[in-house]
Amino acid sequence: MRKRRFEALVGMLHPDMYRYAVWLSRDPAVAEDVVQEALLRAWKSLDSLRDTDAAKPWLLTIVRRENARYFERKRLETVDIDNLTPAQSAMLADDDDEEMHEVRQAIFRLEDDYREPLVLQVLLGYSTAEIATLIGIRHGAVLTRLHRARHKLKALYDEDAQSGTRQ
């Protein structure tokens, strides 16, 4: 019964967990690790989930906390992109969809405080009240962060257009 309940929850919500982890970590490989750890924690504390309607925010909160734990315990290796070999530089190649790549890059350049609520609202469809609960801030703070995130994103996008990065 417990296993079936867990599989039903995770089966529906795994794509959202992964997508959220990618936006938090900015790295698909790290996101996979974070989601795996989050799933282990969720399994261990499944009995604490009383209301299945609260499963999505519950799981995303676990993902958020696991992402923080990952970066607390892991000292990340830095790469000097100016000294990459030709084979390594292929890792930096652009996606086929240039416009989507530009939007992603602009979002990634936002500070975490602004990027996270924007991703939760735009990509995962959370209301501002749900975002406030999920990340543990007041509703008004969420509205402010979303407003500033949009303005910062527009400024980054306009900056790229003026510098000739975008066409």
Sequence and secondary structure as in RCSB ss.txt:
>XXXX:A:sequence
MRKRRFEALVGMLHPDMYRYAVWLSRDPAVAEDVVQEALLRAWKSLDSLRDTDAAKPWLLTIVRRENARYFERKR
LETVDIDNLTPAQSAMLADDDDEEMHEVRQAIFRLEDDYREPLVLQVLLGYSTAEIATLIGIRHGAVLTRLHRAR
HKLKALYDEDAQSGTRQ
>XXXX:A:secstr
 HHHHHHHHHHHHHHHHHHHHHHHHS HHHHHHHHHHHHHHHHHTGGG   GGGHHHHHHHHHHHHHHHHHHH  
     GGG  HHHHGGG   S HHHHHHHHHHHHS HHHHHHHHHHHTT   HHHHHHHHT  HHHHHHHHHHHH
HHHHHHHHHHHHHTS  
